[in-house]
Amino acid sequence: MDNKAIANGAAAATTRMHFRWTVLVWLLIGGVINYLDRANLAIAAPGMIHELGLTRTQIGLLGTVFSWTYAVMQLPAGWIIDRFGAKKAYAIGMIWWSVATWLTGVVGSIGALLAMRMLLAMGEAPCWPTGAKITAAWFPGKERGFATGIWDSSSKWGPAIAPALLVSLMIAFGWRSLFHVTGAIGIVFAVLFLLLYRNPNESKRLSREEFAYIEAGGGGHERSLATSTIKWRELFTHRSVWGMVFGYFCAIWLWNLFLVFLPLYLIDRFHISLTQLGVYASIPWIGGAVGEIAAGWMVRAMVDRGIATSMVAKRMVIAFCSVAAALCAIALPFVQSIGATITLMTLGLAFISATIGNAWALAADIAPPSLVASVSSVQNFGGYFGGAFSPVVAGFIVDRTGSYSLAFIIGGVIAGCAALFYWFMARRRVDEDGAARDASGVKRADVLR
């Protein structure tokens, strides 16, 4: 056999062993669409205020209604995903929220707009938990942090590309076009996903070698809630689950500060133009995406080198990155130049994004295989419950003090507490029999009494 034939054979073998990574394309694109459908309200707001006579308070109310509905719907969403499967839940959820997005461009009263934002939140609720469920099925435990970092980075790419894309669309066709176009894109994508996506044990393109590799690492099959011996409500008796809820609450508190106030902070502090804002405001989000992917790769490297188990490696990265993000946030008010500010914001978003990405991946290590989406959703409920408070508290502080300093310092301190909850509480995995076991598989007491 000549060298060329050997090389072709090696390339074919490599391709056969890496098909699982193509699944992330579905989750990455779906996540970007998800965030475009969240961001279109902020971009369309000036046109809605002018045409419909809405106040800024009403625009803010639309955002609050979305956050609270999204948080509450996390709990049933996780149960639905684990009971009926990630594929159906993801596709139906995307069609649901895309229709709500499209209809937002049709209605014209504040009551109807509030109803559409509630429907949007209900439809979007399964998106991230299904990502965690699909990742648990398609990847061995040591790769889930890296895989999650890739698809969860869509929550950073979305805010980074939304302003330029949606503003151009609105200038050309009006604010209603934002909702019509993004809604139509979501419906088309959901139909394609429903027709083309397969679980690993059903995929004809996944080689037997790669399936065996995934299965050996704890994946390969999507477990249903119907096969579980542990009841859904029993999850709330485990200290690890509560550690994830409180830890994610702390992380999302700081995340939402950046999400809501990053542009305003730059404008108020440095009086930059809208053109400059389009550049400066995108840089930190790119840093967030890169930081999250890098942290996932680091977890895989730690496991491969025998430094830590998959679960411990994720907890180590979460603890370090949440403290680092806290320090960046606390330092923000004390730097004077815009260059130093953008640097700290970029580092802060990189670290808090790494925390969030590994928190999603950790759910698959702690939860029983049949309840991955449920544990992910419970964790996300804690995050968005805190996330709904964060901008309100920060805005109140800024209005009363005329400064963002205390808001960022408090946000940093709260984010740093995520390290405590994830390291000291989220340390035992819950098996199908309801028992709590450490990373080595030894039964440990973890149930709250």
PATI-494898 format. One record per residue (C-alpha): x, y, z. Coordinates in steps of 0.2 Angstrom, whole numbers, padded with zeros to 4 digits, always signed. Layout:
N
XYZ ...
//
This chain:
449
+0000+0000+0000 +0007+0017-0005 +0009+0032+0006 -0006+0041-0002 -0018+0026+0002 -0012+0025+0020 -0015+0044+0022 -0032+0043+0014 -0036+0028+0026 -0030+0038+0041 -0041+0053+0036 -0056+0042+0034 -0053+0034+0051 -0052+0051+0058 -0068+0057+0050 -0077+0041+0057 -0071+0046+0074 -0076+0064+0074 -0094+0064+0068 -0101+0069+0085 -0093+0086+0084 -0105+0090+0069 -0120+0089+0081 -0114+0105+0089 -0118+0115+0073 -0136+0112+0077 -0135+0118+0094 -0123+0133+0090 -0135+0140+0076 -0150+0137+0086 -0143+0146+0101 -0138+0161+0090 -0156+0161+0083 -0162+0161+0101 -0152+0176+0106 -0157+0186+0090 -0175+0183+0095 -0171+0190+0112 -0161+0205+0105 -0173+0211+0092 -0184+0220+0105 -0170+0231+0111 -0165+0235+0093 -0184+0238+0088 -0188+0248+0103 -0185+0266+0095 -0197+0262+0081 -0210+0254+0093 -0209+0269+0104 -0212+0281+0089 -0225+0271+0080 -0235+0263+0094 -0232+0277+0107 -0224+0265+0120 -0215+0272+0135 -0198+0266+0140 -0206+0259+0156 -0217+0248+0145 -0202+0243+0135 -0193+0238+0151 -0209+0229+0156 -0208+0218+0141 -0190+0213+0146 -0195+0209+0164 -0210+0199+0158 -0199+0188+0147 -0186+0185+0161 -0199+0180+0174 -0209+0169+0162 -0192+0161+0156 -0187+0157+0174 -0203+0150+0179 -0205+0139+0163 -0188+0131+0166 -0195+0119+0179 -0208+0111+0168 -0197+0112+0153 -0184+0101+0160 -0197+0088+0165 -0205+0089+0147 -0188+0086+0139 -0183+0071+0150 -0201+0064+0148 -0203+0066+0129 -0186+0068+0122 -0174+0082+0117 -0178+0081+0099 -0196+0084+0100 -0195+0097+0114 -0181+0107+0105 -0190+0107+0088 -0208+0111+0095 -0200+0124+0107 -0191+0133+0092 -0207+0133+0081 -0217+0140+0096 -0205+0154+0100 -0202+0158+0082 -0221+0160+0079 -0222+0171+0094 -0207+0181+0087 -0216+0183+0070 -0233+0188+0078 -0224+0202+0088 -0221+0211+0071 -0240+0210+0068 -0248+0216+0085 -0249+0234+0090 -0255+0235+0108 -0245+0234+0124 -0256+0220+0130 -0253+0210+0114 -0234+0213+0115 -0234+0207+0133 -0243+0191+0128 -0230+0188+0114 -0215+0190+0125 -0223+0178+0137 -0225+0165+0123 -0208+0169+0117 -0201+0164+0134 -0211+0149+0136 -0205+0143+0119 -0187+0147+0122 -0187+0139+0139 -0182+0121+0133 -0168+0127+0122 -0153+0127+0133 -0158+0111+0144 -0160+0102+0127 -0143+0107+0123 -0136+0099+0139 -0147+0083+0136 -0140+0081+0118 -0122+0084+0124 -0124+0071+0137 -0130+0059+0124 -0117+0063+0111 -0101+0065+0121 -0091+0056+0134 -0090+0065+0151 -0072+0072+0148 -0077+0081+0132 -0094+0088+0138 -0086+0104+0145 -0077+0108+0128 -0093+0103+0118 -0104+0114+0130 -0092+0128+0128 -0094+0128+0109 -0113+0128+0108 -0116+0139+0123 -0104+0152+0115 -0119+0156+0104 -0126+0166+0119 -0111+0178+0116 -0110+0177+0097 -0128+0182+0097 -0126+0198+0106 -0110+0202+0096 -0118+0201+0079 -0136+0206+0083 -0133+0225+0083 -0125+0226+0065 -0137+0213+0058 -0153+0219+0065 -0150+0238+0063 -0147+0236+0045 -0163+0226+0043 -0173+0239+0052 -0166+0254+0042 -0170+0245+0026 -0187+0238+0030 -0194+0245+0047 -0194+0238+0064 -0208+0225+0061 -0196+0216+0048 -0185+0211+0063 -0198+0200+0070 -0204+0193+0053 -0187+0189+0047 -0180+0181+0063 -0196+0172+0066 -0196+0164+0049 -0178+0159+0051 -0182+0150+0067 -0196+0140+0059 -0186+0134+0044 -0172+0129+0056 -0183+0120+0067 -0191+0110+0053 -0174+0105+0047 -0169+0099+0064 -0184+0089+0066 -0181+0080+0049 -0162+0078+0050 -0157+0076+0068 -0154+0059+0076 -0149+0052+0093 -0132+0043+0093 -0139+0026+0094 -0151+0030+0079 -0138+0039+0068 -0133+0030+0052 -0118+0041+0050 -0110+0038+0067 -0097+0024+0065 -0097+0009+0077 -0080+0014+0084 -0085+0031+0088 -0102+0025+0096 -0092+0013+0107 -0080+0028+0112 -0095+0039+0117 -0104+0024+0126 -0088+0020+0136 -0088+0038+0142 -0106+0038+0148 -0115+0044+0133 -0122+0035+0117 -0140+0034+0123 -0153+0047+0128 -0162+0041+0144 -0180+0045+0147 -0188+0050+0163 -0200+0035+0161 -0185+0023+0164 -0179+0032+0180 -0182+0025+0197 -0179+0042+0205 -0194+0054+0206 -0192+0072+0199 -0196+0080+0215 -0183+0070+0224 -0170+0081+0215 -0173+0095+0228 -0168+0084+0242 -0150+0084+0236 -0137+0097+0242 -0128+0096+0225 -0143+0102+0216 -0146+0116+0228 -0127+0121+0226 -0130+0122+0207 -0145+0133+0209 -0137+0145+0221 -0121+0145+0211 -0129+0149+0195 -0139+0163+0203 -0123+0171+0208 -0115+0169+0190 -0130+0175+0181 -0132+0190+0192 -0115+0197+0185 -0119+0190+0168 -0135+0201+0167 -0126+0216+0173 -0115+0215+0158 -0129+0210+0146 -0140+0225+0151 -0128+0239+0156 -0112+0236+0146 -0117+0248+0132 -0124+0261+0144 -0109+0261+0155 -0098+0264+0140 -0109+0279+0134 -0111+0286+0152 -0093+0284+0157 -0084+0289+0141 -0097+0298+0131 -0093+0288+0115 -0103+0289+0099 -0115+0276+0093 -0103+0271+0079 -0089+0268+0092 -0101+0259+0103 -0104+0246+0089 -0086+0242+0090 -0082+0243+0108 -0098+0234+0114 -0094+0219+0103 -0076+0216+0109 -0081+0209+0127 -0094+0197+0120 -0081+0190+0108 -0069+0188+0123 -0083+0179+0132 -0085+0166+0118 -0067+0163+0117 -0065+0161+0135 -0079+0149+0137 -0072+0138+0123 -0055+0139+0130 -0061+0134+0148 -0070+0119+0140 -0054+0113+0132 -0044+0115+0148 -0056+0103+0157 -0053+0090+0144 -0034+0093+0145 -0035+0091+0164 -0045+0074+0162 -0033+0068+0148 -0018+0071+0159 -0025+0063+0174 -0025+0079+0184 -0043+0077+0190 -0059+0068+0186 -0072+0076+0174 -0083+0082+0188 -0069+0089+0198 -0060+0097+0184 -0076+0107+0180 -0078+0112+0198 -0060+0118+0198 -0063+0129+0183 -0079+0136+0189 -0072+0140+0206 -0056+0149+0198 -0066+0158+0184 -0080+0164+0195 -0067+0172+0207 -0057+0179+0193 -0073+0187+0185 -0078+0194+0202 -0061+0203+0203 -0063+0210+0186 -0080+0217+0190 -0074+0225+0206 -0059+0233+0198 -0070+0241+0184 -0075+0257+0193 -0057+0260+0197 -0049+0261+0180 -0049+0277+0170 -0046+0274+0152 -0058+0266+0140 -0044+0254+0134 -0042+0247+0152 -0061+0246+0154 -0064+0236+0138 -0049+0225+0144 -0057+0221+0161 -0074+0219+0153 -0067+0207+0140 -0058+0197+0154 -0073+0198+0165 -0085+0191+0152 -0072+0177+0147 -0072+0171+0165 -0090+0172+0169 -0094+0164+0152 -0082+0150+0157 -0091+0148+0173 -0108+0147+0165 -0102+0135+0151 -0095+0123+0163 -0110+0124+0175 -0121+0118+0160 -0108+0104+0157 -0108+0099+0176 -0126+0095+0176 -0123+0080+0165 -0110+0074+0178 -0121+0077+0193 -0138+0072+0186 -0144+0054+0183 -0144+0051+0164 -0163+0051+0163 -0164+0068+0172 -0150+0079+0164 -0162+0091+0157 -0172+0092+0173 -0156+0096+0183 -0150+0109+0170 -0167+0117+0170 -0168+0118+0189 -0151+0126+0189 -0156+0138+0175 -0171+0143+0185 -0160+0149+0199 -0149+0159+0187 -0164+0168+0179 -0173+0171+0195 -0157+0180+0201 -0155+0188+0183 -0172+0196+0184 -0167+0205+0200 -0150+0210+0195 -0153+0224+0182 -0167+0231+0193 -0156+0232+0208 -0141+0239+0198 -0152+0252+0190 -0159+0258+0207 -0141+0260+0213 -0136+0270+0198 -0152+0281+0199 -0149+0284+0217 -0130+0287+0217 -0126+0293+0200 -0113+0280+0198 -0111+0262+0193 -0097+0258+0205 -0107+0250+0219 -0117+0240+0206 -0102+0232+0199 -0094+0229+0216 -0109+0220+0223 -0111+0210+0206 -0093+0205+0208 -0095+0200+0226 -0110+0189+0222 -0102+0181+0207 -0087+0176+0218 -0099+0167+0229 -0103+0155+0215 -0086+0147+0219 -0091+0143+0236 -0108+0135+0231 -0100+0125+0216 -0085+0119+0226 -0093+0115+0243 -0110+0110+0238 -0111+0103+0220 -0099+0089+0224 -0109+0073+0223 -0117+0065+0208 -0135+0058+0210 -0138+0041+0203 -0154+0033+0196 -0157+0025+0213 -0157+0042+0221 -0141+0039+0230 -0127+0052+0230 -0110+0047+0225 -0093+0056+0224 -0082+0056+0208 -0075+0039+0212 -0092+0031+0213 -0092+0029+0232 -0109+0032+0241 -0109+0048+0251 -0122+0057+0261 -0129+0072+0251 -0147+0072+0255 -0154+0087+0264 -0162+0083+0281 
//
